[in-house]
Amino acid sequence: MTAFGAILGLIIAIILIIKKANPAYSLILGAVIGGLAGGVSLPETVKLMIDGIKDISPAIIRILTAGVLAGVLIKTGAAIKIAETIIEKLGEKRALIALALSAFILTAIGVFVDVAVITVAPIALAIGKKLNLSRMSILLAMIGGGKSGNIISPNPNTIAAAENFGASLPSVMWANIIPAIIGLIATGIIAKSLIEKGEKITDTIIHHEETQLPSFIGSIIGPIVTIILLALRPIAGINIDPLIALPVGGLIGIVAMKKTKYLKESMEYGLNRMTGVAILLVGTGTISGIIKNSTLKDVILDLLKKANVGEQLIAPISGALMSAATASTTAGATIASATFSGAILAAGISAVAGAAMINAGATVLDHLPHGSFFHATGGATNVSLSERMKLIPYESAIGLILATVSTIVAIFIY
C-alpha cells in the first residue's frame, strides 16, 4: 500500500476531528479512504483495519479494567485529598510547583491528565486568586506536571506502548523516571515565568464539602497496592498483569477508605471514562492497521536517514508526529509503537527503551486544538481561547524536554 493513501487517510481524519466530528468515526473513515487511495481493495482494507484493532485489543482490555482504580480515586474524593495535602505541605510560596506535583502524582498513579487537571483546577483557582497568579501560569503548572507524571503511569498510553513492544509495563514506567522528574522541575520554572502574563484570576469554584474527603493515608493505599503488585515482576519475578493489579488496587483502596458504598458508582464512572478511550483506540487501531501496512513508515525512515537522524531518534520523533496528527497521547503512542516497533527493535534498541521514548515523544504535541485535551483543560480554568493558544509553545517545550531526556537516558542506560 502506498504512503500517499496512509497520509491522505490521516489528513482526512485530522480535518474531520478539527471540524468536531466524532474522533473514532473520523479515524475509521480515514482508514477506509486511506486503504482505497493506497491501492488496496475494499475487502483487504477492511481486513487490515480489523487486524489493526486486534493488535491493540489487549491494551483496550487493560484500559477498561484500569477504570476501577481511576473511578475510585475520583468518586471517593481521594484524588482531591492527595492534591490538597501536597499543596498544604509545600505552602503558598511554592504554589506552582505544588500544583505541578499534584497533577504529577495523580497521573503517575493512573488518573488521566485531563481528569487530573480538572481535579486540581478548583484548588488552583483559589490559590491563584489569593496569590494574584495568572490563569496561564496555573494551567501550565498542572499540564506540565500531568505530562511528566503520564510517562511513568499505568495510563493507556504507557500500556499501549509497552504492549506493542512486548515490554514489561513496570519497566517502561521506571525507564522514564528521570525524564519525569526533570520535566516536573522544568514545569515549575516555565510556569513561574508566566505569573504576570495574561489574565489574572478573579473567580473561584467551590468544589466539595471538606468532611466528605477520606484521609490522606486511606487515599494513597489503592495506588500504593497497585504499584507494589506491578513491581513484583522486576523485583521478584512474579508477573501480575495490569489487568489484575489496577482493579485490585482500586478495590483495596476503597475498602481502606471505608467508602465501599461508592464502589458501584466509582466503577461506573471509571468504566465511562475508559470506554471513551477504548472506543477511540478502536478507531486508532483501524488507521494504525492501514499505516502499519503502508510504505509510510519506510518513507519516514528514509527521510530521517537523509536528515542524518540517528536510529535512536526514530522512537521519540514518531511519537511526536503521531501525537500531533491525533492530538492525543494515547492515540499517538499507540499508532507510533504499532507502526515503528519493528524498525526500532531491528535497529538494536531494546523494547523498554523504544516504548519509553515513544511514550515521552507522544507528549510533545498531544495538546493541539483538534484534540479534546486542549479544550477540557482550558475550560477547567476558564482560560480564554486566545490565551489557551498561547500556551501551546510552552506545553511543547515541556514535552520536548521529556522526550529529549528520555532519549538520552535510553541511549546511555538501556
N, C-alpha and C positions, 0 to 999 in steps of 0.2 A: 504494500500500500504506500502511496506517495506521501511525502511530508506535507505537500500542499493540502491534501484532504484533511489531515490531522489539524493543521494550522487553521484552515477555514472553519472546521467544526468548532474549534476552541474559540475563535473570534466571534462566531455567531452566538455561542453560549454566553460569552462575556457581554456582548451587546444586549442580549435578552435580559441578563441579570441586572445590568445597569438600568435598563428600562423597567426594572422592578417586576419582571416575570419570575415565576417560581424557579428558584435555583436548580432544583433536582430535575424538573421538566426541561429547563434550558439546557442542562448538561446532556440529558438523554437525546434531545432533538439535535444538539450539536454533534453528538456521537453518530447519529444516523446520517446526517448530512456529510460529516467528515468521512465516514466509511464509503459512501456512494461517490463523493467527489474524489476520493483517493483511488478509485478504480476497482472497488470490491463490490460484488453483487449484494443485493439486499439480504438474502439468507445468510451469506457469510458475514455481513455487517452485524446482523443480529447475534450470530454465534460469537463473534469477537466481543460484543458488548456483554453478553451473558458470561463469557469466560472472565472478563474483567471484573464483574460482580463476584464471581466465585473466588477470585484471588483475594478479595478483601473481606469475604464473609466471616472468617474467623475474627477479624478485628471488629466487625459490626456486632457480633455476639458479645464480645468482651465489653464493648462500649455500652451496650444495653444493660449489662449487669453492673457496670460502674455507676449506673443511676441510683443504686441503693445508697451508696456512700454519699454521693453528691446531694441526693434528696434529704438525707438525714442531717447533713451539715447545714443545709439552708433552712429547712422547715422547723427544726428544733431551736434555731437561733444560735447554734454552735459557731457558725461562721462569723456572725456579728460579734459574739463574745470573744473569739480569738482576735478579731481585728481591734476591738475596743481595748483589750488587755495590752496588746502590743503598743498601741498609741499612748495609753495611760502610762506604761512603764518607761517609754522613751521620752515623754514630755513634749510640751508645745514647742520648745526651741528646736526640736528635731522632728517637727511635724511632717515635713515632706518625706523624709526617709522612713518615718513611721508608717505613713500611708503606703509607700512603696513596699515596705517589708510586710505589711498586712496583706496586700494583694499577692505578693511573692509567696507567702506561706499558704494562702488559700488555694492558689493554683497548683502549688507544689504538692498539696495533699489531695488533689483531684477535683477541684472546683474549676469550671470553665472560666476563661479570662473575663469574658463579658459579665458573667454572673458575679465574679469576684469584684469587679469594678462597681457593678450595681449594688452589691452588698456593702462595700466600704463607702460608697458615694455620700450617703446621708451624714455619716460621721465626718467625712472630708469637707462637706459644705459647711457644717457647723464650725469646725476648726478654722476653715478658710475665712469665714466671716469674722471670727474673733481676732484672727491674726492679720486680717487685711491682705489675704493672698489672692492671686488671680485664679480664675477658673482653669485657664490653660495649665498653670503650674500644678494644681492638684490632680487634674485629669492625667497629665503626662506622668506624674509620680505613680499613679495607680496602674496605668497602662504599661509603663516600663517595668514595674515590679511584677505585674502579671505575665508579661512576656518572659522575664527572667525565670520566674517560677515554672512557667509552662514547659520549658525544655528539660526539666528534671521531674516532671509529673507523670502519673499514670493516666494522663488525659488521652483522648482519641488520637491526637497527632503522634504522640510517642508510641502508643500501642500499634498504630498502623505502620510506622517506620520500622519498629522492631520486628513486627510480623513479616513484612515484605523482605527484610534482610535475613530472617531466620535467626535473629539475635535475641538474647535474654533481655526482657524488659527492664529488670533492675540494673543490669549492666549498662544499658543505653541511658537510663536515668542518671546513673552515677557518673558516666563519662562526661556529662555536661555540668557537673557541679561547680567547677572553677569558672567556666564562662558565665554561669548563672550568678555567681557572687560578684564577679566583675561587672556584669550587666546591671546588677542592683546598685552597686556603688556609682556607676556612670549615670544611672537614672536619677539618683539624688543630686548629683552635680548639675545635670542638664535641667532638671525641674527647678532647681534653685535659681537658675539664670532667667527663668520665665516669671518670677514672682511679680515683677512690675509690668509685665506685658499683658495687654488685653484687658477684658472686663473683670472688675473686682466682684466678689460675692456679696450679695445683699439679701439673699434669702436662704433659708434652711428648711430641712424636711424632718418632721417628727416621724420616726420610723418604727418604734417599738415601745413596749412597756418594760421597764428595767427588770421588774420582778419575774418576767416570763423567761429570762435568759438562764441557761444552765451554768454551772460553774466552769471555770477555765479548764480545770483538770478533767472534768467529765467531757468537755468539748473536744479535747485532743486525744482521748483514748481511742476512738474509732480510727483516726488517721494513723496513730502510732501502731495499732494492731496490724493495719494493712501494710505498713512499711516493714514491720518485723516479718510478716508472712512472706512478702515479696523478697526480703533479704535472705531468707533461708536457703535459696538456691546457691547464690555465690558463697555464702558463709558455711553452710553445712551440706550442700549437695541435695537438699530436699526441694523438689520442684513443686511449688504451689502456684498454679496458674492465676493470673489476674482475674479470670472469670470467677474464681473462688475467693481470692484474697480481698477483692474490693467489696463485694456484698457482705462477706463475713465481718469485715471491719465496720461497715455501717451498722450491722445488726448488734454487734458487741457495743458499739458506741452509743446506740440509742437505749440499750439496757443500762449502761453505766450512767447515763444522764437521767435515768428513771422517767423517760418520756416515751415509753412503748405505746401509749395511746395515740402517738403521732406516726406510728410505723406505717399504717396503710396510706395515710396522707403523704408521708415522705416518699414512699415507694412510687406512688402515682405521680408525684411531682418529678422525681428523678427520671422515671420512665418517659414522661412527657418531654423533659429536657433532652434526653438522649435519643428519643425517637426522631426528633428533627435532624439531629446529626446523622443518625443511621440512614434516614431517607436521603439526606444529602450525599452520604457516602455511596449509596446505590447509584445515584446519578454520576458521582465521581468515578465509580467503578466502570460505568459504560464508556465514558470518554477516555479513561485510563486504558481500557482494553483496545481502543482504537489507536491511541498514541503509542502504546507499547508495541503494537504490531505494524506500525508505520515506520518509515525511514526517518522520522523526525529526530529520534534520538541520535541517529548516525549523523544527521546534518548538524545538530548542536555539538556533538563530539568533534566533528571536523572543524567547526568554527572555533571551538575552544583550543584545538591544536594549532590552528593557523594563528590564533592570537597568542600563542606560546603560553597558554594557561596550563599549569601543572595538572596532572591527573587527580591530585588530591582536591582540586577546586571544583571538580565536576559535581560533587555532592552538594556543597553549600550553594553553588550557583544554580543548580537545577531546582533546589528547594526554594530559592528566592524567586526564580522565574515562574514556577508553578503557583507559588503563593500570590504573586502579582496577578496571574491570569485568573485565579479563582477568588482572590481577596479572602482567603481562608487558610489558617494554619493547618487545619485538619486535611482539607482537600489538597492543599499544596504539598504537604508531607506525604500524603497517600499516593498522589499521582507521580511525584518525583521518585519516591522509593520503589514503586511498582515498575516504573519505566526504566530507571537507570541503575537499579541494584546490580543487575548482571554485569554491566560495563564497569561499575565501581569495584565490584569484587574481583573482576578479571584483571583490574589494574593492580591487584595485590593489597588493596585496602581491606581491613578487617570489617566484618559485618557490624560490630559495635560502633566502630569509628564512622562508617558510612551512614548508619542510621542516625547517629548523634549529630553529624554535620548537616544532614538533610533537615533534621528536626530544627536545628538552630537557624539554618538558612531560610526555613519557612516563616520565620518571624520578621524578616526584613521588609516585606511588602504585603503582609496579610491584612493591613488596616486601610486599604484603598477604598474609595467611596462606593464601589459597586458591591461591597460586602456588608453584611448585617452588623459586624463588629463596629465599623465606623459610626453607624447611626445609633446603635444601642449605647455605646459608651458616651457619645456626645449628649444623648438625651438624658442619661443618668445624672449629669452635672449641669444640665441646661446650657450647654455651650452652643453659641450660635454657629451656623453652618460655615461662615467665613473664618471664625476662629478655629473650628474643628479642622478645616482645610489647612490652616497654618501650622497645625501640629504634625502633619504628615512627615515633613523632613526630620523632625526631632524623633518621632517614632522610628523612622527608617534608620536613623543614626544609632539608636539603641539596638535595633535588630542587627545592624551591620557589625556592631561591637560583639554581640553574642555569636554571630556566625564566624567572625574573624578569630576570636579567641578559641572557639570550638575547633576550628580548623588547625590552629597552632597546637592545641592540646592533642588533637588526633594524630598529627604528624610526628610529634616528639614522644608521645606516650603509647599510642595504640598502633 
